[in-house]
Amino acid sequence: MEAVKAQNKTFKKLGFTYLETAEIVVSLNTLLANYQVFYNKLRNFHWNIEGPEFFELHEEFENEYNTVKENIDIVAERIRVFGVKSNFSLKKTLELSKIKEHEKNISALEMVREVLNDYEILHNNMLDAVNAALETGDVVTENMLTEFMTELEKRHWMFTAYLK
């Protein structure tokens, strides 16, 4: 019985109310939708790349979609921490996402430009979520997003350098 009492004393709730986390959750849901569309776009770029850049970009797009796949899971689990379920249909995902699908065939360089454009959308979305987290004092979400942004900014620089 003493062990149970000791466990209860060490357990601590998050300490945030539903209202305090609402803006964070909205931003994270948007990020989740953006990431899911971006993941699909990267897979298509990976499969359909042609030309002299094939070997290099085929591998880079794979690296990107693997990172995005991991981040999707991290974001969805963070949303669950706040007691919210992310039950997204494809239709809802496409409605929420600011990143849009690309349905026509484009060149390798146009694919890179698309990735760079999508990075900007993701970065802005992450900044919104960081600001919401900071306003609430949610340092865990802020830290998670800062790590995402650090990697995204590095990859943005690399793909920008590739185009020069």
N, C-alpha and C positions, 0 to 999 in steps of 0.2 A: 504494500500500500504506500509506503514511503517513496518507493521508486516512481510510482504513478504521480504522486504529488510533486516530486522533483521535476519530472518531465513536463508537467503542466506549467510549472513556474518558468521553465526555460523556453517554452513555446511562445512565440510572439506573432500576432497577426500583422499583416502589412501596414495597417494603420491608416489606410486611405479609404475614403468613402466612395461610393459609386459615382457621385457627382464630381468629386475631385479627379477621378480618373477618366471621366467621360471624354474629355478632349484628347487625352493620350490614346484611348482606345480607338477613337475615330481616326486619328492620324495613323495609328498602327494598322488599322483595317485598310486604309488607303494605301499604305506602304505594302501591305500583303498583296493587294490587288495589283499594284504596279509591278511588284516582283514577279507575280505569276504570269502576267502578260510578257514581261521582259524575258523570263525564263523560256517561254514558248518561242519568242522571237529569236533568241540566241540559239535554240535547238534548230530552228529552221535555217538560220544563217550557217550553222555548223554543217548541216546536211547539204546545203545548196551552194556553198562557196565554189567558185570556179576561177581559173586563171592562174597567173604566175604567183599570186599570193596564197594559193590554196593551202599548202602545207603549213605555213606559219599561222594563218588566220583560222584554219580548221582547228588547230590545237588551242589557239587563244580563245576562240568561242567556246570550246569545251571547258577550258579553265573557268571562264566566266559563268557558264550555266551551272557548273558544279558549286561554285561559291554562292550563286543566287539560290540554288536548291537548299543549301545549308541555312542560308539566311531566312528563307521562307519558313522553315521549321522553327527557327529561333523566334521569329516574330509571332508566329501563330501560338507558340507556347507562352510567350510573354503576355499575349492577349488573354490566354486562359488563366494566367496568374491573377488577373483582375476579375475573374469569375464570369467572363464573357466567352461565348462560343463563336468561332468564325466559321459558320456554315455558309460557304459561298458556292453558289451555282456558277457555271461559266458565264451566264448572262449577267449576274450581279457583279462578278469580277470585272467583266468588260465595261459595265456601267460605271464602276468606281474608279477604274484605272485611268490615269491621265496618259499613260503610255498606250499607244495604239498599235494594233497589229499591222504588219506590213504584208500585203497580199500579192504584190507584183514582184517579179524577179528584178533584182538590182545588182549592180556591180559590187565587187569586193570593197572598193573605197566608199561606195554609198552605204554599205553595211556598217563600216566603221563610223561613218558620220551619224548613222542612226543610233549606234551604241552610245556615241558621245552625247547626242541629244537626249537619249533616255537617261544617261547618267545625271544630266542637269535636272531632269524631272525627279529622279530618285533623291538627289541631293537636297532639292528644295523641300520635298516631302519629309525627309529626315530632319531637316532644320525645323520644320513646323512641329514635328514630334518631340524634338529635343527641347524646344521652347515650352511646349505643353508640360513636359516632364519636369523641367526646371521650375516652372511656376508652382508645381505641386510638391516639389522636393523629392521627386522620384529619381534618385541618383542611379538606380540600377538600369532603368530604361535609358537614361541619358548616357550611361557608360556603354551600353550595348550599341546604341546608335552612333556614338562617337567612334567606336571600333569599326563599324560598317563604313562610316564616312572617311576614316583614315585610309582604308583600303580602296574605296571608290575614288578618292582624290588621286591616289597613286596610279590607279589604272587609267583614270582620265588623262593624266599627264602622259602615260605611256602610249595610249591610242592617239593622242594629239600629236605626239612626236612621230608616230608612225606615218601620219598623213603629210608631214613636211618633207 
